[in-house]
Amino acid sequence: MTETDEESSLQYLNHLRDQFKVLSEISVYQKKITRNYQDMFWGVEPFQELINLCPKFLQQTINPWSFSLISLTKEMKGKADLEADIVQEVASYGSQLGTVIDFLELIAEKENISGDSFAGDSQDKAVFDKFESLVKEIQEAKIRKSET
């Protein structure tokens, strides 16, 4: 082996050594990054701090006459400003509907109206059954909500 071959081999080995140093540094950074992700996903402090930025309870008013970027006030029949005042000052749509449903339920009870009352008319019976089903589901939802 000549002297130039030895120098060339030595330069090549030095080059390889430098490459391994770079790979070693990259490996250290990769380990740090991996640890950060592990901390984040397995509930260690940085992830908990991120979660603490989120609101504990989120309550959002739903504007009944607009949805996202689409405004429905032009399509509403009647007076949109009056509807807005009623919803804001008197009762929400849900509360208004709840009152109507309670009243219809009271009338059905006082007048002894049941599904049997509509035995001759299947369409009327289907409407009444749908009403009863809706009332039952609403009551169940209220019970579930009160238990939580």
LOROMI-631964 format. One record per residue: x, y, z of N, C-alpha, C in turn. Coordinates in pm, whole numbers, plus 50000, padded with zeros to 5 digits. Example, Ala and Ser with C-alpha at 12.3 -4.5 7.8 and 13.67 -1.06 7.14 Angstrom:
% LOROMI-631964
513194943150780512304955050780513204967050780/512854977550708513674989450714512905000350787/
END
This chain:
% LOROMI-631964
500844988450000500005000050000500895012450000/500585021549914501395033549903500965043750006/501775053750014501505064150112500245071750076/500005074349950498785081349907497545072949934/497705059449920496575050749951496245051250100/497285051750181497065052550326496395065750362/496855076550300496245089650326494785089650282/494565083950167493205083350116492315075050208/492815063850255492065055450347491815062750479/492845069750526492715077050651491675088350636/491695095350523490705105850498489285099850493/489195088450428487885081850418487385077750557/488275072450640487895068550777487505080750859/488215091650842487855104050913486475109150868/486275108050737484975111950683483855103350744/484075090150750483085081150809482845084350956/483925087451028483815090951170482935103451186/483175113451100482355125751105480885122751076/480655113950979479285110150946478595103351065/479335094551133478755087951250478475097751363/479315108051377479055118351477477745125551446/477565128851318476335135651277475135126551304/475255113851267474175104451294473905103151443/474935103451521474795102551666474025114851719/474365126751668473665138851709472195138351666/471945133751545470575132351497469805122751587/470435111951625469805102251713469425108551847/470305116851901470015123652027468785132552012/468715140251902467555148751878466285140451859/466405129251788465245120751769464735115251902/465645111751990465235106852121464515117752200/465025129952192464365140952262462965143452206/462855143252076461555145252013460595134052053/461075121752051460255110352090459795111752234/460695115952323460325117752463459245128552477/459395139352400458385150052406457015144952364/456965137252256455685131652213455145121652316/456025113752373455555104252475454975111852593/455665122252636455145130352747453785136052712/453655140752589452415147052549451265136952545/451515125152489450425115652472450135107252595/451075106152686450835097752803450595105752930/450145118052915449635125453029450665131653119/451875133153075452865139653159452665154753146/453325162253224453085176353247452855185053122/453675184453017453415193352903452025191252841/451595178852833450285176052776449195181252869/449375179452998448405184453094448285199653087/449415206353066449385220953053448585224952929/448745217452820447985220252699446495218252724/446135207552793444725204852824444145215852912/444945221253003444465231753092444095244453018/444585246052896444225257752817442795256752764/442265244652757440905242552707439895246252814/438745251352774437735254852875437165242252940/436855243353069436275232053142434835229653098/434095240453078432715239653033432575249052914/431955244152810431755252352692430265254352673/429855266652676428455269852656428375279852542/427565276552443427465285052327425995287752298/425675300352281424315304052247424095300852100/422995294252071422675290851933421715301351880/422145308251781421335318551720420355311851624/419065311751653418125303751575417895308651433/418285320751400418015325551266419275326651181/420385321451231421575320951146422345308251176/422965303151074423775291151088425055293251012/426155293051083427445294851019427445307850940/427755307050813427805319050731426485321850658/425525312850675424245314350606423265321250699/422695332050656421695339050735420305335050688/419485330750783418145326050747417065336550771/417455348450812416445358550846415635362750724/416215362450606415465366550487414385356450451/414635343650484413675333250451412575331850555/412745337950672411755336650779410475343950743/409375337850776408085344650762407855352650889/407135363250880406855371150999407955381451022/408135385051147409075395751182410275389751256/411415389451187412615383451245413075390751371/412955404051373413385411551491412495408651611/411205406451588410295402751696410655388851750/410925379551658411325365951700412605366551784/413535374851742414795376251816414535381451957/413675391351968413345396852100412675386252189/411755378552132411055368152210412045357752260/412925353152171413895342852211414865348252317/415255360752303416215366452398415565370552529/414335375552525413735381352645412685372552712/412045363552637410945355652693411365341252715/411565334052607411905319852620412545314852491/413455305452507414105299352391413095290952314/413465287152192412565278552114412295265452188/413315259852249413145247352324412165248952438/412275259952510411355262552621409925264652571/409785271852460408455273952402407835260752360/408615252552291408105239552247407785230552366/408615231352469408355223452589407025227052653/406725240052657405455244652713404285239552629/404395240152498403335235352409403145220352427/404225212952433404135198352451403485195052585/403895202252692403285199852824401785202452819/401375213152750399965216552741399195205852662/399745201252550399085190852472398975177852552/399995175152629399965163152714398845164452819/398705176352875397655178952974396265177152911/396085182652792394785181152724394485166452697/395485159052648395275144852619394895137352746/395515140952857395225134252984393815137853033/393455150753029392145155253078390995149852993/391225148452863390185143852772390245128752749/391105121952824391285107452810391585103352665/392465110652601392845107452463394055098252469/393955087252399395065077752393395155072552251/396095063652226396235057652094394985050352050/394225044852148392985037652117391905047052061/392025059952094391035069652046391045071051895/392135066751833392295068451689392285055151615/391575045451670391565031951612391075032051468/390135040651433389565040751299390435047751196/391355056451240392155064251145393635061651171/394235054151082395635050151105396595062051096/396285071951013397165083651003397145091751133/395955093951187395845101251313396525093651427/396335080551428396985072151530398495073151519/399025073051397400475074051376400995087451428/400225098151404400625111451454400625111551607/399565105951667399485105551813400605096951872/400865085351810401945076651857403295083651848/403485091251741404735098751726404865109251836/403755115951868403735125851976404085119252109/403435107952139403715100752264405185096452271/405715091652160407115087452155408045099252180/407725110652120408535122752140408525126952287/407335127052348407215130752489408035121252577/407955108452549408695098452626410205100552613/410675102852490412115104952469412595117552538/411785128052536412155140552604412245138252754/411275131152812411305128252956412535119952992/412865109952910414045101752936415325110052928/415395119152831416565127852819416705136952941/415565142152990415615150753110416085142753232/415625130253242416055121753355417545119153346/418035115553226419475113053207420285125453243/419815137053200420525149653226420555152753375/419445149753446419395152653590420285143153670/420575131553613421415121753683422895124953669/423255133153570424675136453550425065149153617/
END
